[in-house]
Amino acid sequence: MPYYVYILSSKPNGTLYIGVTNDVVRRVYEHKEGFVDGFTKRHDVKSLVYLETHDRAEEAIQREKNLKHWKRDWKVALIELENPHWEDLYETICS
């Protein structure tokens, strides 16, 4: 079963949220619909701007922890390397 590390943003170069899940479509949908109380709901963080896949839960969890400790400009550079226009990738993962 794949595990996903994802980054959501409130807008291009806006507030960022990093998470991990084994069902990225469901999890991002929950963020988008406001079903998740907390940081993403308070800061209107709904746009999926970065996604990576891992084979093992331990790898994904460790990657999430590492990314959360990165400086903001490193996170922005990572997003812009794969998604320079900060497009919402949600529709692409739903197909």
C-alpha positions in Angstrom: 0.0 0.0 0.0 1.4 3.4 -0.9 1.8 6.2 1.6 1.8 9.9 0.6 3.5 13.0 1.9 1.6 16.1 0.7 1.8 19.8 1.0 -1.2 22.1 0.9 -1.2 25.8 0.4 -3.7 28.6 1.1 -2.6 30.4 -2.2 0.6 30.6 -4.3 3.5 31.2 -1.8 0.9 31.3 1.0 0.5 29.4 4.3 1.8 25.8 4.0 0.7 22.5 5.6 2.5 19.2 5.4 0.8 15.9 6.0 1.0 12.2 5.5 -1.7 9.7 4.6 -2.4 6.3 3.0 -5.5 7.8 1.1 -4.5 11.1 -0.4 -7.7 11.6 -2.4 -9.9 11.2 0.8 -7.5 13.2 3.0 -7.2 16.2 0.7 -11.0 16.1 0.1 -11.4 16.4 3.9 -9.2 19.4 4.0 -11.0 21.1 1.1 -14.4 20.5 2.6 -13.4 21.8 6.0 -14.0 18.4 7.7 -10.6 18.6 9.5 -10.7 21.0 12.4 -7.4 22.7 13.2 -4.7 24.5 11.3 -5.9 23.9 7.7 -9.4 25.0 8.5 -8.4 28.1 10.4 -6.0 29.2 7.7 -8.0 28.1 4.7 -5.3 25.8 3.5 -6.9 23.7 0.7 -4.8 23.6 -2.4 -2.7 20.5 -3.0 0.6 21.8 -4.4 3.1 18.9 -3.8 2.8 15.2 -3.5 5.3 12.3 -3.1 4.7 8.6 -2.8 6.5 6.1 -0.5 6.3 2.4 -0.3 6.4 2.2 3.5 4.6 4.1 6.2 7.8 4.6 8.2 9.5 6.3 5.2 6.6 8.6 4.6 6.3 9.6 8.3 10.0 10.3 8.5 9.9 12.4 5.3 7.0 14.4 6.7 8.9 15.0 9.9 12.0 16.1 8.0 10.1 18.5 5.7 8.4 20.1 8.7 11.8 21.0 10.0 13.0 22.5 6.7 13.2 26.3 6.3 10.3 27.8 4.5 12.4 28.8 1.4 13.5 25.1 1.0 9.8 24.0 1.1 8.9 26.7 -1.5 11.8 25.6 -3.7 10.7 22.0 -3.5 7.1 22.9 -4.5 8.3 25.1 -7.3 10.7 22.5 -8.7 7.7 20.2 -9.4 4.8 22.7 -9.6 6.2 26.2 -10.5 2.7 27.7 -11.0 1.4 26.4 -7.7 -1.5 24.7 -9.4 -4.0 22.7 -7.3 -3.1 19.0 -8.1 -6.2 17.6 -6.6 -8.1 17.0 -9.8 -5.1 15.2 -11.3 -5.0 12.6 -8.5 -8.8 12.0 -8.7 -8.6 10.7 -12.2 
